[in-house]
Amino acid sequence: MTSVQHSNSASPVAAFPAGFRWGAATAAYQIEGAAAEDGRGPSIWDTFCRTPGKVLNGENGDVAVDHYHRFRDDVALMADLGLTAYRFSISWPRVQPSGAGKLNQAGIDFYQRLVDALLEAGIEPWPTLYHWDLPQELEDAGGWPERDTAYRFADYAGQVGAALGDRVRQWMTINEPWCAAFLGYASGEHAPGRREPAASLRAAHHLMLGHGLAVEAMRARHPDNRFGAAVNLYAISPASQLEADLDAARRIDGMQNRFFLDPLLRGAYPADVLTDLEGLDFDVAIKEGDLATINQPIDQLGINYYSRFTVSGTPGDATQAVSSPFSSHSPWVGSDRVRFVDGGRPVTGMGWEIDESGLHEVLTRLHREYPPVSLYITENGAGYDEALTDGTVNDGERIAYLDAHLRACHTAIAEGVPLQGYFTWSLLDNFEWAWGYSKRFGLVHVDYATQRRVPKDSARWYAAVIRQGGLPDHR
Ligand code: FCB
């Protein structure tokens, strides 16, 4: 492990409030490895990775970046960066291998060791309970489209909360229910790879219900702890002011943003989206009391923000369409009527358009249109296909991305948005789901053959931002 060299820079031009959380995020399946150790059971991602053609180069998270064995080195790296908070996820199949019953002690011991190491280093632990690794046995019983999975999740959450809640104060229940439901069960690009639009809607509802039930179960044991969920929000622009384009923007904003924000924060699914979904039997999944459970008070909302989409509802040249997470297998958004078009912005190595104004838009909209809740950016970052050159990675593009997005956060805070922390995605290069190891998001480069960690230029830059409590004037 190479340590972070601190550089001297000028005093900050954009200072963040005292107590602002400076963090980085990861997720269990993407970093831990040790897939068959200490009683961990298989998850839907283990199965999906073994299905030919699903993940680039047939790669998987069996070893990943071996964080399970190297977590102490990784915590030392975080301390070197000066992180004040670390967002990670707890692997459900590691702590409850079949998705039911008592916890696997060896699994929970790992998270106890990790949490203790973080606390000793002065870093606040921010676990997420579900970052997509459903125990395979639960998928075999029907997965998230089955209501019982929400009850199983609450049971798991309650037990984990009881085991760690004396030292972990900040909890996130689910990560990006949009991806888990729609990439997992509609487009099939993520595990479990099903292409069943109606089932994907039930999955979304049960993920949200699971969130609410989990908060109840955890809060009952540790009422002083703080709970929330992390949703992936996008800024959405219509390609023009034509009615068809405006309607396309309404639809995509509806499915991407409001479908999750409205039940969480207002206790109702958006009426226009329910109309869009007519014929898919979505309402039959919603039982009496569910929306109140989903809408119970939360202490914080996590926002994962990466990009803006520009959408059109007019027929056009298919070759002008840009790739989007809404694939042709998602008729429930009217994808036959919506084209994702080039917004004319530079893109990251993922092909995602870079638009920090979209982050400002998302933050101010939440503040303006929804009941008050503390906000945290729980993910934001840029992925590239990058390599070590002369022993380092000169990732100026990532620095520019993070700098611009943090400036957008700073402006929003100045305008009164209750944003209290920022977690960049990601601490380390890692397994990027269907992209395998081809895309790197880390502040720290990982050589996958040797597991050697080398901080990139962005790590040094972020350490300086944290040390100064704000952004340097480097422009
Ligand atoms: C988010 C995921 C995270 C990571 C980033 C790039 O959708 O939550 O695990 O893959 O995208």
Boltz pocket constraint, residues with backbone or C-beta under 6 A from the ligand:
constraints:
  - pocket:
      binder: B
      contacts: [[A, 27], [A, 30], [A, 175], [A, 176], [A, 179], [A, 232], [A, 304], [A, 379], [A, 383], [A, 425], [A, 431], [A, 432], [A, 433], [A, 441]]
      max_distance: 6.0
